[in-house]
Amino acid sequence: MLTQITPPVARVAVLYNPSTAPYAGLYLRTIEDIAPAFAVTVETAPVRDDAAIEATIARLTREERAGLLVLPDTFTRLHRDAIVALAARYHLPAVYPFGYFASSGGLMAYGIDIEDLFRRSAGYVDRLLNGAKASDLPVQQPTKFTLVINLKTAEALGVTVPLVLLGSADEVIE
């Protein structure tokens, strides 16, 4: 998505906390594998506190056509307001893991639909309470993903979101 905006992003920092995102390596390998197809350079941006978040974002703004990809983890959720505010202050386009980041002023969010996941989880709880064995229940992956785009933020950042991307959004904040 960051390569589709104008001006397109050519360097992406992947922000996460290694202490709260033990699975980050899986995301990073996938992102690094696909990056060349989009002519994007990827760097890891492990952070553990607000000072590290600001230092990472401030450093990125000194690079041409840089952007931020925030991984889903407890730390990034708890520090959402700081991450979104710093990205806005430094005029850094970013993609976040959940729609509420975009509602809080982030540029774009793409990730699992949390409400759908909770609804499906309730079905599992119901089955367990009615006697099903946990070992007999199939493993389920998220099936519904949402894209939220904040046009107010796009305008403030001076980026243009193409109509194709807007057309595929589940929610557009004007």
Backbone as a chain_set.jsonl record, in Angstrom:
{"seq": "MLTQITPPVARVAVLYNPSTAPYAGLYLRTIEDIAPAFAVTVETAPVRDDAAIEATIARLTREERAGLLVLPDTFTRLHRDAIVALAARYHLPAVYPFGYFASSGGLMAYGIDIEDLFRRSAGYVDRLLNGAKASDLPVQQPTKFTLVINLKTAEALGVTVPLVLLGSADEVIE", "coords": {"N": [[0.818, -1.193, 0.0], [1.982, 1.212, 0.686], [3.622, 1.645, -1.462], [1.88, 2.35, -3.39], [0.872, 4.865, -2.955], [1.224, 8.401, -3.709], [3.836, 10.591, -3.223], [5.476, 7.463, -3.946], [6.58, 5.06, -1.503], [9.903, 4.003, -0.91], [11.566, 2.939, 0.916], [11.116, 1.038, 3.759], [10.546, 0.907, 7.176], [10.155, -1.531, 9.61], [8.332, -1.545, 12.388], [8.422, -2.727, 15.677], [8.263, -4.416, 18.873], [10.685, -6.426, 20.145], [10.397, -7.864, 22.505], [7.686, -8.193, 22.932], [6.686, -9.193, 20.636], [7.232, -11.991, 19.689], [6.93, -13.449, 17.372], [7.723, -11.853, 15.332], [9.845, -12.333, 13.598], [8.812, -14.106, 11.682], [7.0, -12.465, 10.266], [8.858, -10.554, 9.344], [10.609, -12.041, 7.667], [8.842, -12.735, 5.596], [8.099, -10.184, 4.659], [10.609, -9.175, 3.872], [11.194, -11.014, 1.856], [9.29, -10.424, -0.125], [9.685, -7.752, -0.687], [11.656, -6.942, -2.752], [10.19, -7.304, -5.129], [8.557, -5.136, -5.125], [10.262, -3.072, -5.324], [11.32, -2.089, -2.924], [13.194, -1.243, -0.084], [13.823, -2.838, 2.941], [13.964, -2.367, 6.424], [14.619, -3.41, 9.752], [13.035, -2.247, 12.711], [13.374, -2.398, 15.688], [11.938, -1.538, 18.776], [11.688, -0.37, 22.171], [10.669, 1.506, 23.842], [9.142, 4.816, 24.235], [11.063, 6.733, 23.564], [12.755, 5.376, 21.811], [10.964, 4.887, 19.755], [10.505, 7.501, 18.823], [13.126, 8.2, 18.045], [13.57, 6.385, 15.954], [11.556, 7.1, 14.088], [12.207, 9.792, 13.627], [14.748, 9.491, 12.472], [14.071, 8.145, 10.133], [12.774, 10.117, 8.666], [14.783, 11.555, 7.572], [15.521, 10.181, 5.408], [14.98, 9.638, 1.975], [11.756, 9.203, 0.579], [10.684, 7.462, 2.591], [8.911, 5.146, 4.692], [6.672, 3.683, 7.138], [5.949, 0.591, 8.662], [3.898, -0.868, 10.89], [3.979, -3.477, 13.125], [1.61, -5.882, 14.433], [1.391, -5.981, 17.817], [1.418, -6.218, 21.418], [2.834, -4.072, 22.557], [2.925, -2.124, 20.464], [0.221, -1.612, 20.234], [-0.374, -0.537, 22.782], [1.187, 1.745, 22.669], [0.109, 3.174, 20.653], [-1.005, 5.829, 20.317], [1.258, 7.468, 20.63], [2.911, 6.537, 18.527], [1.344, 7.084, 16.229], [1.053, 9.877, 16.506], [3.741, 10.737, 16.353], [4.458, 9.859, 13.777], [2.778, 11.522, 12.313], [3.726, 14.064, 13.097], [6.315, 14.042, 12.068], [5.76, 13.771, 9.426], [5.526, 11.211, 8.16], [4.558, 8.604, 6.156], [2.525, 5.807, 7.026], [1.603, 2.375, 7.62], [-0.668, 0.608, 9.527], [-1.589, -2.025, 11.905], [-4.289, -2.334, 12.712], [-7.65, -1.106, 12.384], [-8.337, 0.882, 14.258], [-6.044, 2.377, 14.591], [-5.955, 4.003, 12.321], [-8.306, 5.408, 12.771], [-7.444, 6.869, 14.884], [-5.852, 8.706, 13.682], [-3.872, 7.711, 12.04], [-2.425, 6.967, 8.798], [-3.083, 4.657, 7.082], [-4.631, 1.488, 7.658], [-4.361, -1.977, 7.798], [-5.526, -5.116, 8.42], [-6.489, -7.935, 10.481], [-9.977, -8.401, 11.05], [-11.017, -7.59, 14.019], [-13.434, -7.766, 15.452], [-14.789, -9.775, 14.033], [-13.099, -11.908, 14.561], [-13.455, -12.17, 17.343], [-16.174, -12.854, 17.403], [-16.087, -15.348, 16.147], [-14.501, -16.683, 17.955], [-16.212, -16.845, 20.111], [-17.93, -18.806, 19.227], [-16.289, -21.043, 19.423], [-15.921, -21.16, 22.2], [-18.549, -21.692, 22.959], [-18.857, -24.249, 21.845], [-16.997, -25.675, 23.37], [-18.069, -25.375, 25.951], [-20.301, -26.889, 25.618], [-19.373, -29.431, 25.66], [-17.474, -30.27, 23.729], [-14.213, -31.47, 22.896], [-11.193, -29.714, 23.224], [-9.025, -30.562, 21.702], [-10.276, -31.704, 19.563], [-11.261, -29.675, 18.045], [-10.928, -27.748, 15.111], [-8.033, -25.897, 14.038], [-8.241, -22.465, 13.481], [-7.815, -19.849, 11.154], [-7.621, -16.272, 10.799], [-10.179, -14.911, 8.739], [-11.313, -12.661, 7.754], [-10.378, -9.513, 6.714], [-9.589, -6.035, 7.1], [-9.416, -2.846, 5.487], [-8.569, 0.388, 6.218], [-8.585, 3.766, 5.447], [-7.305, 6.953, 6.025], [-8.164, 9.908, 4.893], [-7.883, 12.54, 5.734], [-5.478, 12.506, 7.082], [-3.819, 11.724, 4.967], [-3.934, 14.015, 3.376], [-2.762, 15.869, 5.133], [-0.196, 14.803, 5.242], [0.605, 15.182, 2.705], [0.317, 13.308, 0.692], [-1.011, 11.344, -1.993], [-3.679, 9.188, -2.305], [-4.404, 6.57, -4.379], [-7.317, 6.058, -6.476], [-7.923, 3.365, -6.896], [-6.965, 2.072, -4.621], [-8.484, 3.399, -2.68], [-10.983, 2.532, -3.482], [-10.936, -0.11, -2.734], [-11.01, -0.018, -0.04], [-12.411, -0.716, 3.158], [-13.3, 1.15, 4.876], [-13.299, 4.652, 4.704], [-11.916, 7.47, 6.0], [-12.911, 10.686, 6.124]], "CA": [[0.0, 0.0, 0.0], [2.863, 2.383, 0.724], [4.192, 1.867, -2.794], [0.809, 2.806, -4.271], [0.587, 6.281, -2.737], [2.121, 9.315, -4.415], [4.944, 9.831, -3.795], [5.58, 6.098, -3.408], [7.623, 4.774, -0.522], [10.931, 3.1, -1.429], [12.255, 2.357, 2.077], [10.141, 0.779, 4.817], [11.028, 0.415, 8.467], [9.146, -2.36, 10.261], [8.389, -1.202, 13.801], [7.897, -3.744, 16.585], [9.036, -4.611, 20.092], [11.082, -7.843, 20.164], [9.959, -8.501, 23.753], [6.25, -8.471, 22.904], [6.339, -9.752, 19.321], [8.179, -13.078, 19.43], [6.677, -13.959, 16.032], [8.111, -10.814, 14.372], [10.727, -12.931, 12.592], [7.985, -14.652, 10.596], [6.562, -11.315, 9.468], [10.012, -9.92, 8.707], [11.065, -12.872, 6.548], [7.88, -12.589, 4.506], [8.222, -8.818, 4.139], [11.893, -9.081, 3.168], [11.126, -11.829, 0.642], [8.44, -9.805, -1.141], [10.097, -6.352, -0.905], [12.274, -6.659, -4.052], [9.174, -7.246, -6.184], [7.956, -3.806, -5.064], [11.382, -2.123, -5.338], [11.349, -1.497, -1.591], [14.213, -1.69, 0.855], [13.217, -3.049, 4.257], [14.852, -2.409, 7.586], [13.914, -3.684, 10.995], [13.049, -1.126, 13.645], [12.961, -2.851, 17.017], [11.84, -0.46, 19.762], [11.231, -0.848, 23.48], [10.088, 2.61, 24.606], [8.753, 5.978, 23.432], [12.262, 7.404, 23.043], [13.211, 4.604, 20.647], [9.994, 5.13, 18.679], [10.777, 8.819, 18.248], [14.421, 8.174, 17.366], [13.391, 5.647, 14.7], [10.759, 7.896, 13.157], [12.991, 10.988, 13.272], [15.806, 9.057, 11.559], [13.463, 7.804, 8.846], [12.398, 11.314, 7.916], [15.972, 12.059, 6.88], [15.696, 9.343, 4.233], [14.037, 9.958, 0.905], [10.666, 8.273, 0.303], [10.625, 6.458, 3.65], [7.615, 4.868, 5.296], [6.68, 2.869, 8.349], [4.999, -0.503, 8.768], [3.819, -1.203, 12.311], [3.505, -4.846, 13.327], [0.659, -6.029, 15.532], [1.829, -6.578, 19.079], [0.899, -5.515, 22.59], [3.553, -2.803, 22.716], [2.493, -1.132, 19.477], [-1.153, -1.232, 20.581], [-0.335, 0.344, 23.952], [1.874, 2.989, 22.298], [-0.543, 3.617, 19.419], [-1.121, 7.285, 20.213], [2.596, 8.034, 20.426], [3.383, 6.169, 17.19], [0.561, 7.839, 15.249], [1.391, 11.305, 16.645], [5.096, 10.964, 15.847], [4.425, 9.721, 12.32], [2.156, 12.749, 11.795], [4.62, 15.208, 13.345], [7.469, 13.942, 11.171], [5.237, 13.602, 8.061], [5.958, 9.896, 7.7], [3.423, 7.716, 5.854], [2.622, 4.543, 7.752], [0.517, 1.4, 7.601], [-0.842, 0.064, 10.87], [-2.216, -3.348, 11.858], [-5.707, -2.372, 13.077], [-8.399, 0.069, 11.971], [-8.376, 1.958, 15.251], [-4.88, 3.248, 14.383], [-6.38, 5.009, 11.341], [-9.295, 6.247, 13.454], [-6.672, 7.745, 15.777], [-5.078, 9.647, 12.88], [-2.901, 7.049, 11.175], [-2.735, 7.05, 7.371], [-3.777, 3.463, 6.6], [-4.558, 0.306, 8.506], [-4.808, -3.2, 7.156], [-5.302, -6.245, 9.313], [-7.64, -8.786, 10.771], [-11.171, -7.783, 11.619], [-11.01, -8.077, 15.397], [-14.792, -8.149, 15.841], [-15.065, -11.075, 13.436], [-12.314, -12.889, 15.306], [-14.119, -12.379, 18.634], [-17.415, -13.611, 17.147], [-15.728, -16.737, 15.857], [-13.999, -17.241, 19.217], [-17.383, -17.161, 20.929], [-18.412, -20.108, 18.753], [-15.42, -22.063, 20.012], [-16.261, -21.246, 23.629], [-19.837, -22.377, 23.023], [-18.646, -25.677, 21.575], [-16.301, -26.24, 24.532], [-19.017, -25.433, 27.064], [-21.27, -27.939, 25.313], [-18.752, -30.746, 25.758], [-16.46, -30.599, 22.725], [-12.822, -31.477, 23.361], [-10.361, -28.715, 22.536], [-8.172, -31.246, 20.728], [-11.086, -32.081, 18.4], [-11.659, -28.483, 17.298], [-9.914, -27.386, 14.119], [-7.352, -24.608, 14.158], [-8.809, -21.533, 12.521], [-7.066, -18.642, 10.836], [-8.52, -15.158, 10.474], [-10.688, -14.969, 7.37], [-11.796, -11.349, 7.347], [-9.393, -8.445, 6.895], [-10.161, -4.735, 6.766], [-8.537, -1.75, 5.082], [-9.101, 1.696, 6.592], [-7.73, 4.845, 4.944], [-7.634, 8.246, 6.601], [-7.849, 10.927, 3.887], [-7.419, 13.752, 6.43], [-4.058, 12.301, 7.327], [-3.153, 11.751, 3.66], [-3.8, 15.417, 2.985], [-1.779, 16.49, 6.029], [1.128, 14.281, 4.881], [0.913, 15.572, 1.328], [0.341, 12.137, -0.185], [-2.238, 11.058, -2.724], [-4.076, 7.781, -2.282], [-5.077, 6.325, -5.662], [-8.711, 5.623, -6.427], [-7.978, 1.904, -6.808], [-6.796, 1.727, -3.204], [-9.675, 3.899, -1.991], [-12.113, 1.669, -3.853], [-10.852, -1.398, -2.048], [-11.062, 0.222, 1.4], [-13.649, -1.022, 3.865], [-13.705, 2.408, 5.49], [-12.511, 5.824, 4.344], [-12.157, 8.554, 6.943], [-12.754, 11.95, 5.411]], "C": [[0.861, 1.255, 0.0], [3.511, 2.658, -0.632], [3.141, 2.378, -3.774], [0.472, 4.283, -4.079], [1.55, 7.128, -3.556], [2.54, 10.406, -3.447], [5.068, 8.453, -3.141], [6.753, 5.956, -2.44], [8.607, 3.782, -1.132], [11.708, 2.417, -0.3], [11.238, 2.23, 3.205], [10.853, 0.268, 6.057], [9.877, -0.34, 9.121], [9.315, -2.206, 11.764], [7.728, -2.286, 14.643], [8.767, -3.772, 17.833], [9.399, -6.095, 20.174], [10.619, -8.587, 21.42], [8.489, -8.895, 23.714], [5.782, -9.032, 21.567], [7.32, -10.874, 18.974], [8.046, -13.676, 18.037], [7.13, -12.975, 14.952], [9.013, -11.371, 13.27], [9.962, -13.513, 11.418], [7.492, -13.543, 9.681], [7.739, -10.759, 8.665], [10.519, -10.727, 7.519], [10.135, -12.722, 5.342], [8.002, -11.216, 3.85], [9.512, -8.667, 3.345], [11.889, -9.877, 1.871], [10.352, -11.131, -0.482], [8.906, -8.397, -1.514], [10.749, -6.102, -2.272], [11.264, -6.56, -5.201], [8.498, -5.876, -6.237], [9.013, -2.702, -5.078], [11.464, -1.348, -4.023], [12.494, -2.111, -0.79], [13.566, -1.765, 2.231], [14.297, -3.018, 5.323], [14.015, -2.728, 8.811], [14.06, -2.476, 11.916], [12.552, -1.601, 15.01], [12.999, -1.686, 18.014], [11.308, -1.033, 21.071], [10.607, 0.259, 24.337], [9.791, 3.784, 23.684], [9.964, 6.685, 22.828], [12.783, 6.683, 21.794], [12.258, 4.775, 19.463], [10.316, 6.461, 18.016], [12.1, 8.837, 17.495], [14.311, 7.47, 16.007], [12.656, 6.49, 13.671], [11.519, 9.137, 12.71], [14.09, 10.632, 12.269], [15.238, 8.759, 10.175], [13.142, 9.039, 8.016], [13.591, 11.931, 7.192], [16.263, 11.258, 5.615], [14.609, 9.666, 3.212], [13.028, 8.831, 0.711], [10.596, 7.12, 1.302], [9.203, 6.315, 4.176], [7.768, 3.904, 6.449], [5.608, 1.796, 8.243], [5.027, -0.958, 10.218], [3.241, -2.599, 12.448], [2.5, -4.897, 14.479], [1.333, -6.689, 16.731], [1.325, -5.72, 20.224], [1.546, -4.149, 22.746], [3.052, -1.756, 21.729], [1.049, -0.712, 19.73], [-1.159, -0.256, 21.75], [0.3, 1.697, 23.642], [1.316, 3.585, 21.006], [-0.559, 5.134, 19.283], [0.23, 7.942, 19.956], [3.099, 7.747, 19.013], [2.665, 6.993, 16.122], [0.932, 9.323, 15.3], [2.776, 11.612, 16.091], [5.16, 10.831, 14.328], [3.816, 10.974, 11.688], [3.106, 13.938, 11.943], [5.797, 15.215, 12.375], [7.056, 13.709, 9.712], [5.704, 12.289, 7.429], [4.731, 9.033, 7.401], [3.628, 6.361, 6.523], [1.387, 3.69, 7.527], [0.526, 0.707, 8.955], [-1.629, -1.241, 10.814], [-3.719, -3.394, 12.134], [-6.368, -1.043, 12.728], [-8.39, 1.198, 12.976], [-7.128, 2.837, 15.204], [-5.249, 4.363, 13.394], [-7.422, 5.939, 11.954], [-8.618, 7.235, 14.398], [-5.784, 8.728, 15.016], [-4.009, 9.029, 12.013], [-3.355, 7.076, 9.724], [-3.573, 5.874, 6.891], [-3.621, 2.34, 7.606], [-5.09, -0.878, 7.727], [-4.5, -4.347, 8.101], [-6.584, -7.02, 9.548], [-8.777, -7.951, 11.335], [-11.331, -8.371, 13.018], [-12.4, -8.52, 15.842], [-15.162, -9.51, 15.276], [-14.335, -12.183, 14.189], [-12.964, -13.201, 16.658], [-15.416, -13.177, 18.45], [-17.105, -15.083, 16.929], [-15.197, -17.421, 17.107], [-15.153, -17.639, 20.121], [-17.977, -18.512, 20.513], [-17.586, -21.253, 19.319], [-15.755, -22.263, 21.484], [-17.572, -22.005, 23.799], [-19.659, -23.878, 22.831], [-17.952, -26.35, 22.759], [-17.248, -26.39, 25.719], [-20.08, -26.507, 26.862], [-20.621, -29.31, 25.172], [-17.717, -31.107, 24.71], [-15.072, -30.578, 23.356], [-12.026, -30.465, 22.547], [-9.516, -29.367, 21.45], [-8.942, -31.669, 19.478], [-11.478, -30.876, 17.543], [-10.552, -28.097, 16.311], [-9.276, -26.034, 14.435], [-7.942, -23.696, 13.086], [-7.898, -20.332, 12.366], [-8.066, -17.506, 10.632], [-8.939, -15.248, 9.004], [-11.155, -13.614, 6.86], [-10.763, -10.287, 7.715], [-10.032, -7.124, 6.477], [-9.065, -3.741, 6.41], [-9.242, -0.449, 5.427], [-8.092, 2.745, 6.129], [-8.229, 6.169, 5.5], [-7.198, 9.337, 5.614], [-7.409, 12.246, 4.516], [-5.915, 13.657, 6.668], [-3.282, 12.329, 6.014], [-2.924, 13.186, 3.218], [-2.741, 16.12, 3.836], [-0.352, 16.048, 5.693], [1.546, 14.698, 3.474], [1.033, 14.39, 0.392], [-1.023, 11.967, -0.844], [-2.479, 9.556, -2.685], [-4.857, 7.52, -3.567], [-6.495, 5.794, -5.475], [-8.838, 4.103, -6.292], [-7.865, 1.453, -5.352], [-7.997, 2.201, -2.404], [-10.882, 3.001, -2.25], [-12.095, 0.332, -3.142], [-10.928, -1.246, -0.532], [-12.426, -0.161, 1.968], [-14.2, 0.227, 4.542], [-12.751, 3.5, 5.048], [-12.905, 6.945, 5.302], [-11.885, 9.85, 6.21], [-12.706, 13.02, 6.419]], "O": [[0.502, 2.255, -0.623], [3.904, 3.79, -0.912], [3.484, 2.797, -4.88], [-0.15, 4.891, -4.95], [2.568, 6.632, -4.038], [1.679, 11.091, -2.894], [4.804, 8.29, -1.949], [7.77, 6.641, -2.554], [8.198, 2.829, -1.795], [12.42, 1.439, -0.531], [10.576, 3.204, 3.563], [11.649, -0.669, 6.001], [8.753, 0.16, 9.176], [10.298, -2.666, 12.345], [6.609, -2.711, 14.356], [9.868, -3.221, 17.849], [8.507, -6.938, 20.263], [10.468, -9.808, 21.394], [8.087, -9.837, 24.396], [4.596, -9.312, 21.394], [8.143, -10.725, 18.072], [8.965, -14.347, 17.568], [6.938, -13.242, 13.766], [8.943, -10.919, 12.127], [10.416, -13.425, 10.277], [7.559, -13.666, 8.458], [7.628, -10.525, 7.461], [10.828, -10.157, 6.472], [10.595, -12.598, 4.207], [8.007, -11.107, 2.624], [9.505, -8.091, 2.257], [12.51, -9.467, 0.89], [10.72, -11.238, -1.652], [8.539, -7.902, -2.58], [10.41, -5.105, -2.91], [11.478, -5.801, -6.145], [7.934, -5.497, -7.264], [8.694, -1.532, -4.867], [11.65, -0.131, -4.007], [12.725, -3.32, -0.816], [12.844, -0.853, 2.634], [15.389, -3.561, 5.153], [12.844, -2.357, 8.892], [15.075, -1.78, 11.898], [11.451, -1.252, 15.436], [13.98, -0.945, 18.077], [10.587, -2.03, 21.089], [10.083, -0.006, 25.418], [10.138, 3.761, 22.503], [9.895, 7.181, 21.704], [13.203, 7.328, 20.833], [12.689, 4.804, 18.31], [10.392, 6.545, 16.79], [12.19, 9.428, 16.419], [14.899, 7.921, 15.025], [13.08, 6.585, 12.519], [11.478, 9.495, 11.533], [14.337, 11.383, 11.326], [15.858, 9.085, 9.163], [13.233, 9.003, 6.789], [13.411, 12.749, 6.289], [17.15, 11.615, 4.84], [13.461, 9.932, 3.569], [13.393, 7.656, 0.682], [10.467, 5.957, 0.92], [8.402, 7.248, 4.11], [8.851, 3.377, 6.703], [4.494, 2.06, 7.79], [6.068, -1.386, 10.717], [2.149, -2.88, 11.953], [2.536, -4.063, 15.384], [1.789, -7.83, 16.648], [0.854, -4.605, 20.004], [0.86, -3.17, 23.039], [2.781, -0.619, 22.117], [0.689, 0.435, 19.464], [-1.872, 0.747, 21.714], [-0.021, 2.693, 24.292], [1.97, 4.397, 20.352], [-0.167, 5.666, 18.244], [0.329, 8.871, 19.154], [3.659, 8.635, 18.369], [3.301, 7.535, 15.218], [1.105, 9.956, 14.259], [2.968, 12.634, 15.431], [5.846, 11.61, 13.667], [4.284, 11.435, 10.647], [3.266, 14.726, 11.011], [6.222, 16.275, 11.916], [7.912, 13.476, 8.857], [6.211, 12.27, 6.307], [3.943, 8.758, 8.305], [4.74, 5.837, 6.581], [0.29, 4.191, 7.281], [1.566, 0.282, 9.458], [-2.265, -1.54, 9.803], [-4.365, -4.395, 11.822], [-5.732, 0.01, 12.769], [-8.432, 2.366, 12.588], [-7.152, 3.948, 15.734], [-4.9, 5.524, 13.604], [-7.415, 7.139, 11.679], [-9.155, 8.307, 14.677], [-5.044, 9.497, 15.63], [-3.3, 9.749, 11.31], [-4.55, 7.195, 9.451], [-4.66, 6.071, 6.348], [-2.616, 2.249, 8.312], [-6.134, -0.798, 7.079], [-3.36, -4.529, 8.529], [-7.61, -6.792, 8.907], [-8.564, -6.939, 12.003], [-11.737, -9.523, 13.171], [-12.538, -9.532, 16.53], [-15.783, -10.318, 15.967], [-14.887, -13.258, 14.423], [-13.018, -14.359, 17.071], [-15.719, -14.067, 19.244], [-17.785, -15.957, 17.467], [-15.421, -18.617, 17.299], [-15.083, -18.652, 20.817], [-18.467, -19.265, 21.354], [-18.123, -22.308, 19.654], [-15.86, -23.394, 21.958], [-17.692, -22.86, 24.677], [-20.239, -24.679, 23.563], [-18.291, -27.48, 23.111], [-17.232, -27.408, 26.41], [-20.687, -26.977, 27.824], [-21.226, -30.24, 24.639], [-17.125, -32.182, 24.801], [-14.793, -29.767, 24.239], [-12.175, -30.376, 21.329], [-9.314, -28.78, 20.387], [-8.335, -31.961, 18.448], [-11.974, -31.046, 16.429], [-9.372, -28.122, 16.658], [-9.904, -25.153, 15.022], [-8.119, -24.099, 11.937], [-7.29, -19.863, 13.329], [-9.231, -17.755, 10.324], [-8.142, -15.617, 8.141], [-11.369, -13.442, 5.66], [-10.335, -10.179, 8.864], [-10.906, -7.094, 5.611], [-7.956, -3.781, 6.943], [-10.367, -0.206, 4.991], [-6.894, 2.626, 6.389], [-9.422, 6.469, 5.452], [-6.012, 9.651, 5.511], [-6.646, 12.996, 3.906], [-5.182, 14.626, 6.473], [-2.195, 12.903, 5.956], [-1.843, 13.531, 2.74], [-1.921, 16.876, 3.315], [0.591, 16.825, 5.842], [2.714, 14.574, 3.105], [1.766, 14.45, -0.595], [-2.048, 12.394, -0.312], [-1.591, 8.761, -2.993], [-5.865, 8.18, -3.82], [-6.822, 5.172, -4.465], [-9.763, 3.613, -5.644], [-8.588, 0.559, -4.913], [-8.482, 1.477, -1.534], [-11.691, 2.746, -1.357], [-13.141, -0.292, -2.969], [-10.913, -2.245, 0.188], [-13.459, 0.046, 1.332], [-15.405, 0.352, 4.756], [-11.537, 3.299, 5.02], [-14.075, 7.316, 5.398], [-10.775, 10.089, 5.734], [-12.576, 14.193, 6.068]]}, "num_chains": 1, "name": "protein.A"}
